[in-house]
Amino acid sequence: MTIDRARPIEAAGPAGSVRSARIPRAGAWSKVRRTVALLLVAALVATCGANLDPNSAGPGWASPGLVGGGGWPFNGSPLSPADARGAAYVPDSSVVRLGDGRIRFIPFGSDTPMTVAANDPRAKAAIRSDSAWLARGTVPGEKITLPPRDTSPGTLSQDLSNSPNPLSDRRKAYRDMAARALLDLRLLTRPNGASLASWYGDWRYTWPRDSAFTIAAFTITDHPAEARRVLRFLARVQNDNGLWAARYNPDGSAVADGRPPQLDSLGWVLWAAWFYRTQNPDAAQELPELWPMVQRAADRLARSLDAEGLPPPSSDYWERSHAGEQDPRRPTLGVVAPVLAGLRSAAELARDLGKTRQAGRWQVASHRLSDAVARQFTPYGYPRSPIQGGRMDTSVTFLAPPFAPSDPGVNAAVDQAFARQRLSNGGVLPGEKWAGDKHTAWTPEMAMFTLAAAASGQGVQARERLDWLTEHRTSLGALPEKIDDHGRPAGVAPLGWTASAVILSLAALEHPLPVPTPG
């Protein structure tokens, strides 16, 4: 997820002019359905890689989820809103049971969905294949420890209040959300390892930072083949100078839209590479591209630090020019924190591989950057820009577990940022004094606050936020990008970054996630 994909922030300043994707009010649905009928013939038979025009009036963002199937290459096609009423996924699969009982899925070797009777053997085979893939790994959620009387507020708690087994049902709700998120990540990952942000228009690209979270989600759920595929893609498209383009087309070509490289992506990929190896000790042998990729990226970051120990200003996950920040001369916390996590991760990975010279170099760089954070961000409470009165945003979670050891000051800043960004619908804005739609919540931000709480041992807060995410999925159970002030999905679904962060959050509530150490 990156902030200008759906362009809801006309006043916020990032480059581009993609129209905002918003769910229409109830009175406009009849017009939308007529539009859908005309556009679906041309668009909705496409895979999730279909290049729909983001400036058209197409309703792609309104799809509640992707229709898939059990056959390689795990193509996905958006379900029409007109077909969504009464539809649901067959459990543990990307096969959809329509309201009339028929089954829609994409058969093996095809990229076009078909609709068949419920007893069709091809549909049954697709369901078995999806379920078998989930079973080969783990699906977090069902092993979460819950207090006998979980009093976390929210409609999920209210819905389960009369259940004979509320704790079991709550775990099942979490587990179902994780299973759907995993299956959606698989549908969004192309055979060449390009992990798409989502399926529609300006989301139909690969951002290295999003891909890093996909790698971590596949890794923590014991799907190493999928994680390796994404890592290989990133190694293949990396420039010799260690940088990645801001984003890539599904075929691996860089998107030529004038966006400069974004330094935070290097830190995120380094963290993901280290995270993958913590769970796969033989990674260097199974993935020979891993070490050269790490060395190029870590050397680039280490060389980039200035006399103060900071990297240069750069766009971060907000994807707007640093000239629009409160302090345009210095990098935002959205750049600094991932770079710090990346340098620490690279140093630890190098030590584990016996690369002592590189480990020492990157450790020194990480210490310089850590000292710079203490001097320039800590005194102000870790705002986005290191100035007095600097505005808080979600990037403060990048300094919390699982990206850095727990710190009381950071934990307090995370709580403060969450409170300042909180909306009446229960969700959060991307940042304090947000210049865009001030009533629409963003699920990636909520998921990052959830992950920070879960990885820091704050189970009550994590479950409250997970409940909100569970309650605000689409009718098919996919995690959308945004939620409007009426509690309805207001952005493309599924969104890969949200799905990955939710999976990591649920896993963190079951067992501690690895954290890169300062060294």
C-alpha positions in Angstrom: 0.0 0.0 0.0 1.2 3.5 -0.8 -0.7 6.6 -0.2 -1.2 8.0 -3.7 -2.4 4.8 -5.3 -6.0 5.7 -5.0 -5.3 9.5 -4.7 -7.6 10.3 -1.8 -5.3 13.0 -0.7 -5.7 15.8 -3.2 -4.4 18.3 -0.8 -1.5 16.2 0.6 0.8 16.9 -2.3 2.2 13.5 -3.7 2.7 13.4 -7.5 0.2 11.9 -9.8 -3.4 12.5 -10.7 -5.1 9.1 -10.4 -8.8 9.6 -9.5 -9.9 8.7 -6.0 -11.7 5.4 -5.6 -14.7 5.8 -3.3 -17.7 3.6 -2.6 -20.9 5.4 -3.8 -23.7 6.2 -1.4 -26.7 3.9 -1.4 -28.7 6.0 -3.8 -26.1 5.7 -6.5 -25.9 1.9 -6.5 -28.5 1.4 -9.3 -26.4 3.6 -11.6 -23.2 1.7 -10.6 -24.9 -1.6 -11.4 -25.8 -0.4 -14.9 -22.2 0.7 -15.4 -21.0 -2.6 -14.0 -23.0 -4.6 -16.5 -21.4 -2.7 -19.4 -17.9 -2.9 -18.1 -17.8 -6.4 -16.8 -17.9 -7.9 -20.3 -14.7 -6.1 -21.2 -12.9 -6.1 -17.9 -14.0 -8.7 -15.3 -13.0 -11.8 -17.3 -9.4 -10.6 -16.9 -7.0 -11.9 -14.3 -5.9 -9.8 -11.3 -3.2 -8.7 -13.7 -5.7 -7.0 -16.0 -4.6 -3.4 -16.8 -7.9 -1.6 -16.2 -7.9 2.1 -16.9 -7.7 3.8 -13.4 -9.2 7.0 -14.9 -12.3 5.3 -16.3 -15.6 5.0 -14.4 -15.0 1.3 -13.9 -16.1 -0.2 -10.6 -13.1 -2.4 -10.1 -12.4 -1.0 -6.6 -15.9 -2.1 -5.6 -15.3 -5.8 -6.1 -15.5 -7.6 -2.7 -12.7 -10.0 -3.7 -11.1 -12.2 -6.3 -12.4 -15.4 -7.7 -9.5 -17.9 -8.0 -8.9 -21.6 -8.3 -6.5 -24.3 -7.3 -4.5 -24.4 -10.5 -1.2 -22.8 -11.4 -0.6 -19.9 -11.8 -3.3 -19.1 -9.3 -4.9 -16.4 -11.4 -7.6 -14.2 -9.8 -10.5 -12.3 -11.4 -12.6 -9.8 -9.5 -16.2 -10.8 -8.6 -18.8 -8.4 -10.0 -20.7 -6.5 -7.3 -23.8 -7.6 -9.1 -22.9 -11.2 -8.4 -21.7 -10.6 -4.8 -25.1 -10.7 -3.1 -25.3 -14.0 -1.2 -21.9 -15.1 -2.5 -19.2 -16.5 -0.2 -15.9 -18.3 -0.6 -16.0 -22.0 -0.1 -14.0 -22.4 3.1 -10.2 -22.5 2.8 -10.3 -21.8 -0.9 -10.6 -19.0 -3.5 -13.5 -20.7 -5.1 -16.8 -18.7 -4.8 -20.2 -20.1 -4.2 -22.7 -17.7 -5.8 -26.0 -16.8 -4.2 -27.8 -19.3 -6.5 -25.6 -22.2 -5.3 -23.5 -22.4 -8.4 -19.7 -22.4 -8.2 -17.4 -19.8 -9.8 -13.7 -20.5 -10.1 -10.7 -20.3 -12.5 -9.8 -23.8 -13.8 -6.3 -25.1 -14.0 -4.3 -23.5 -16.8 -6.9 -20.8 -17.5 -7.1 -17.1 -16.6 -10.9 -16.8 -17.1 -13.4 -17.7 -14.5 -16.2 -20.2 -15.2 -19.5 -21.0 -13.4 -20.5 -24.6 -12.9 -22.9 -26.7 -10.8 -21.9 -27.2 -7.2 -21.0 -30.9 -7.8 -18.7 -30.2 -10.7 -15.5 -32.3 -10.2 -13.3 -29.5 -11.5 -14.5 -27.1 -8.8 -14.0 -29.8 -6.2 -10.5 -30.3 -7.4 -9.8 -26.6 -7.2 -11.1 -26.5 -3.6 -9.0 -29.4 -2.6 -5.9 -27.8 -4.1 -6.4 -24.5 -2.2 -7.0 -26.3 1.0 -4.0 -28.5 0.6 -1.8 -25.5 0.0 -3.0 -23.9 3.3 -2.5 -27.2 5.1 1.1 -27.5 3.9 1.9 -24.4 6.0 0.2 -22.9 9.1 -2.7 -20.5 9.4 -2.4 -18.3 12.5 -5.4 -17.4 14.7 -6.7 -20.6 16.4 -3.8 -20.9 18.9 -4.1 -17.4 20.3 -4.4 -17.3 24.0 -7.6 -15.4 25.1 -8.7 -14.5 28.6 -11.8 -16.4 29.8 -13.9 -13.2 29.5 -12.5 -11.1 26.7 -14.1 -7.7 27.2 -12.5 -6.0 24.2 -15.0 -3.6 22.8 -16.4 -4.0 19.3 -19.2 -5.7 17.4 -17.2 -8.9 17.2 -17.3 -9.2 20.9 -21.0 -8.3 20.9 -21.7 -10.9 18.1 -20.1 -13.6 20.2 -21.6 -12.6 23.5 -24.4 -15.2 23.2 -22.3 -17.9 21.6 -21.9 -21.1 23.6 -18.2 -21.1 22.7 -17.2 -17.5 22.3 -13.5 -18.0 22.7 -13.5 -20.8 20.1 -15.6 -18.7 17.7 -13.3 -15.7 18.2 -10.3 -17.8 17.3 -12.1 -19.2 14.3 -12.9 -15.6 13.1 -9.2 -14.7 13.3 -8.2 -17.9 11.6 -10.6 -17.4 8.8 -9.3 -13.9 8.3 -5.8 -15.2 8.1 -6.7 -18.0 5.7 -8.4 -15.5 3.4 -5.4 -13.1 3.6 -3.0 -15.9 2.7 -5.0 -17.1 -0.2 -5.3 -13.5 -1.4 -1.6 -13.0 -1.2 -1.1 -16.1 -3.4 -3.6 -14.7 -6.0 -1.7 -11.4 -6.0 1.7 -13.1 -6.5 2.6 -13.7 -10.2 4.6 -16.8 -11.3 7.7 -14.6 -11.7 7.5 -13.5 -8.1 5.9 -10.0 -8.7 3.8 -9.4 -5.7 1.0 -7.0 -6.7 -0.4 -4.5 -4.3 -3.8 -5.4 -5.5 -5.5 -6.3 -8.8 -6.9 -3.0 -10.1 -5.5 0.0 -12.1 -2.9 1.9 -10.1 -2.6 -0.9 -7.5 -1.6 -3.4 -10.2 2.1 -2.8 -9.6 4.8 -4.3 -7.3 6.2 -2.0 -4.6 9.4 -3.4 -3.0 8.2 -2.4 0.5 4.9 -4.2 0.0 6.7 -7.2 -1.3 8.9 -7.3 1.8 5.8 -7.8 3.9 4.5 -10.5 1.6 7.8 -12.3 2.0 7.5 -12.1 5.8 3.8 -13.3 5.7 4.7 -16.3 3.5 7.7 -17.0 5.7 6.0 -17.0 9.0 3.2 -19.3 7.7 5.7 -21.9 6.4 5.3 -21.2 2.7 9.0 -20.8 1.8 8.6 -21.5 -1.9 6.3 -18.5 -2.3 8.6 -16.3 -0.2 11.6 -17.4 -2.3 9.8 -16.5 -5.5 9.2 -12.9 -4.3 12.8 -12.6 -3.1 14.1 -13.8 -6.4 12.0 -11.2 -8.2 13.4 -8.5 -6.1 17.0 -9.7 -6.6 16.4 -9.9 -10.3 15.0 -6.3 -10.7 17.5 -4.6 -8.3 19.9 -2.1 -9.9 23.6 -2.7 -9.7 23.8 0.3 -7.4 21.6 -1.4 -4.8 18.5 0.6 -5.5 15.1 -0.4 -6.5 12.7 1.6 -8.7 9.7 3.0 -6.8 7.5 0.4 -8.4 7.5 -2.3 -11.1 5.1 -3.7 -13.7 4.1 -7.3 -13.3 6.6 -8.3 -15.9 9.5 -6.8 -13.8 10.0 -3.7 -15.9 10.3 -0.5 -13.9 7.4 1.9 -14.1 8.6 5.0 -15.9 6.5 7.7 -14.2 9.2 10.0 -12.9 9.1 8.7 -9.3 12.7 8.6 -7.9 13.9 5.5 -5.9 12.7 5.4 -2.3 15.3 4.6 0.3 12.9 3.0 2.7 12.3 0.1 0.3 16.0 -0.9 0.7 15.5 -1.2 4.5 12.3 -3.2 4.1 13.8 -5.7 1.7 16.8 -6.2 3.9 14.6 -6.8 6.9 12.5 -9.3 4.8 15.6 -11.1 3.6 16.9 -11.5 7.2 13.4 -12.5 8.4 13.2 -15.2 5.7 16.6 -16.6 6.7 15.7 -16.8 10.4 13.1 -19.4 9.5 15.1 -21.0 6.7 18.7 -21.5 7.8 19.8 -22.9 4.5 18.6 -19.8 2.6 22.0 -18.9 1.3 22.3 -22.3 -0.4 18.7 -22.5 -1.6 18.6 -18.8 -2.7 22.0 -17.8 -4.1 20.7 -14.5 -5.2 20.0 -13.5 -1.5 23.5 -12.5 -0.4 24.4 -10.4 -3.5 21.1 -8.6 -3.2 21.6 -7.9 0.5 25.2 -6.7 0.0 24.3 -4.3 -2.7 21.4 -2.8 -0.8 23.2 -2.6 2.6 26.3 -1.0 1.1 24.2 1.5 -0.6 22.4 2.5 2.6 25.7 2.6 4.6 27.3 4.9 2.1 24.2 7.1 2.0 24.5 8.3 5.7 25.6 11.9 6.0 27.8 13.5 8.7 24.9 13.5 11.1 24.3 9.8 10.5 21.1 10.2 8.6 20.2 9.0 5.1 19.2 11.7 2.5 15.6 12.9 2.3 13.5 10.6 0.2 9.9 9.6 -0.4 8.6 7.0 1.9 5.4 5.0 2.0 3.4 8.2 1.6 5.1 8.6 -1.8 5.2 12.3 -1.8 8.1 14.6 -2.4 10.2 15.4 0.7 9.8 19.0 -0.3 6.3 18.8 1.1 7.4 17.7 4.6 7.5 19.8 7.7 11.3 19.6 7.6 12.2 19.1 3.9 15.9 19.1 4.7 15.9 15.9 6.7 14.4 12.4 6.0 11.1 11.4 7.6 10.8 8.7 10.2 9.1 6.7 7.4 12.6 6.5 5.8 14.8 6.5 8.8 13.1 3.7 10.7 13.1 1.1 7.9 16.7 2.0 7.0 17.7 1.3 10.6 15.8 -2.0 10.6 17.4 -2.9 7.3 21.0 -2.1 8.4 20.6 -4.1 11.6 19.0 -7.0 9.7 21.8 -7.0 7.1 24.5 -6.9 9.8 22.9 -9.8 11.7 22.5 -11.8 8.5 26.1 -11.2 7.5 27.3 -12.4 11.0 25.3 -15.6 10.6 26.8 -16.2 7.2 30.4 -15.6 8.5 30.7 -12.3 6.5 32.5 -10.5 9.4 33.9 -7.6 7.4 30.5 -6.6 6.0 28.8 -7.3 9.3 31.1 -4.8 11.0 30.6 -2.2 8.4 26.8 -2.3 8.5 26.8 -2.5 12.3 28.8 0.7 12.5 26.4 2.3 10.1 23.3 1.1 12.1 24.9 2.5 15.3 25.5 5.9 13.6 21.8 6.0 12.5 20.5 4.9 15.9 22.5 7.7 17.5 21.0 10.1 15.0 17.5 9.0 15.8 18.2 9.5 19.6 19.4 13.0 18.9 16.9 14.2 16.3 13.7 12.2 16.8 13.6 11.1 20.4 13.5 14.6 22.0 10.3 15.4 20.0 8.5 12.1 20.7 9.3 10.4 17.3 7.2 12.6 14.9 7.3 12.2 11.2 9.7 15.1 10.8 12.2 15.8 13.6 11.0 19.2 14.7 9.2 20.7 17.7 5.5 20.1 17.2 6.2 17.6 14.4 3.1 15.6 13.4 2.8 12.0 14.3 2.1 9.3 11.8 2.1 5.5 11.5 5.8 5.3 10.8 6.5 5.4 14.5 5.4 1.7 14.5 8.5 1.0 12.3 10.6 1.6 15.4 8.7 -0.9 17.5 8.8 -4.7 17.4 9.1 -6.7 15.2 11.4 -4.2 13.5 13.3 -3.1 16.6 13.6 -4.1 20.3 10.9 -2.9 22.6 11.5 0.6 24.0 9.2 2.3 26.5 9.6 5.7 24.8 8.7 4.3 21.4 5.8 2.3 22.9 4.4 5.6 24.4 4.8 7.3 21.1 3.0 4.6 19.3 0.1 4.9 21.7 0.1 8.7 21.2 0.1 8.4 17.5 -2.7 5.9 17.5 -4.8 8.2 19.7 -4.2 11.3 17.5 -5.0 9.4 14.3 -8.1 7.6 15.6 -11.4 8.2 13.8 -15.0 7.9 15.1 -15.5 4.8 13.0 -12.7 3.1 15.0 -10.1 3.1 12.4 -7.1 5.5 11.9 -5.9 8.0 9.4 -2.4 7.7 7.9 -1.2 10.6 9.9 -2.0 13.5 12.3 -3.7 16.5 10.7 -4.3 14.5 7.5 -4.8 16.6 4.4 -7.0 14.1 2.6 -10.4 12.7 3.5 -10.6 13.0 7.2 -13.4 10.5 7.6 -12.0 7.5 5.8 -9.9 5.0 7.7 -6.9 3.2 6.2 -6.5 -0.5 7.0 -2.7 -0.8 6.4 -2.2 1.8 9.1 -4.6 0.0 11.5 -2.8 -3.3 10.7 0.6 -1.7 11.4 -0.6 -0.4 14.8 -2.0 -3.9 15.4 1.3 -5.5 14.6 3.2 -3.2 16.9 0.8 -4.1 19.8 0.9 -7.8 19.1 4.7 -8.0 18.8 5.1 -5.9 21.9 3.0 -8.1 24.1 0.0 -5.8 24.2 -2.6 -8.5 23.6 -5.7 -6.5 24.5 -4.9 -3.6 22.2 -3.9 -6.0 19.4 -7.1 -8.0 19.7 -9.2 -4.8 19.7 -7.6 -3.7 16.5 -7.9 -7.2 15.0 -11.6 -7.2 15.8 -12.0 -3.9 14.0 -10.2 -5.4 10.9 -12.3 -8.6 11.1 -15.5 -6.6 11.3 -14.6 -4.4 8.3 -13.8 -6.9 5.7 -15.8 -7.1 2.5 -18.8 -9.3 2.1 -16.4 -12.1 0.8 -14.0 -11.6 3.7 -11.2 -9.8 1.9 -9.3 -6.9 3.6 -9.9 -3.6 1.7 -7.7 -0.6 1.6 -10.0 1.8 3.3 -13.2 2.1 5.3 -15.6 5.1 5.0 -17.4 6.9 7.8 -20.3 4.6 7.4 -18.1 1.5 8.1 -18.2 0.3 4.5 -15.2 -0.8 2.3 -14.0 2.3 0.4 -11.1 1.0 -1.5 -9.6 -1.8 -3.6 -9.9 -5.3 -2.1 -7.9 -7.3 -1.3 -4.9 -5.1 -0.4 -1.6 -7.1 0.0 0.0 -4.9 2.6 -2.9 -5.1 5.0 -3.2 -8.9 4.4 0.5 -9.4 5.2 0.4 -7.2 8.4 -2.7 -9.0 9.7 -1.0 -12.4 9.2 2.1 -11.2 11.0 -0.1 -9.7 13.8 -1.9 -13.0 14.4 1.3 -15.0 14.3 2.8 -12.6 16.9 0.0 -13.3 19.2 0.7 -17.0 19.0 4.5 -16.9 19.4 7.2 -14.1 19.5 8.4 -12.9 16.1 12.1 -12.5 15.5 13.5 -9.0 16.0 16.8 -7.7 14.5 19.2 -6.8 17.3 21.3 -3.6 17.5 24.4 -5.7 17.7 
